[in-house]
């Protein structure tokens, strides 16, 4: 089935990356809103999936980024209407916020290639059966975190950050075979998008190296380690997306 997938971008340097290639491979239709460029948001009934990407702002920055108000409304409408909604980093935090979970700065930042592992719920979840039950390494670039939304399951965790991902379904989602999912990490990065992200996030990296040296890596280390992990991260994401696309 061809899906109509709409993506919300929050900055030019965090795009769909591998997700775009996956969508092209399966002939899915892609549309994008860049609210920071004053793009108009679509109606919630004009797409099948909503993908909410990352960005440098906080979910609470509505005074600075007034367009967040309407984005949150669209996310909430999409969830309430049983759409598949996927959030990455800030996107996951926005979804959690729309589900009335607390989102706040943590006492640590994670920037670089760091391990996570599936929780017991994650290991048994049908969407995640292709992922390792052992620790695996993913790319992080975040300083805010979310509590588990009521009714959701935490699917991934780490020694540094308890809530690395969640899955949520209403009865309507279950009837439709759709899902709401959020990840703190960036399975989607490619070499090109990673280079853009670390170049634009250099200030956060430099301050993080001083304040959080155990969980923040230098730009050079991030780039050097990317060949070891990017293909595996993209394959994991493809497996998740394929299971989501085939579950309806």
Secondary structure by P-SEA (a helix, b strand, c coil): cccbbbbbbcccccccaaaaaaaaaabbbbbbbcccccccccccccccbbbbbbccccccccccccaaaaaaaaaaaaaaaccbbbbccaaaaaaaaaabbbbbbcccccccbbbbbbccccccccccccccccbbbbbbbbccccccccccccccccccccccccccccaaaaaaccbbbbbcccccccaaaaaaaaaaaaaaaaaaaaccccccccaaaaaaaccccaaaaaaaaaaaaaaaaacc
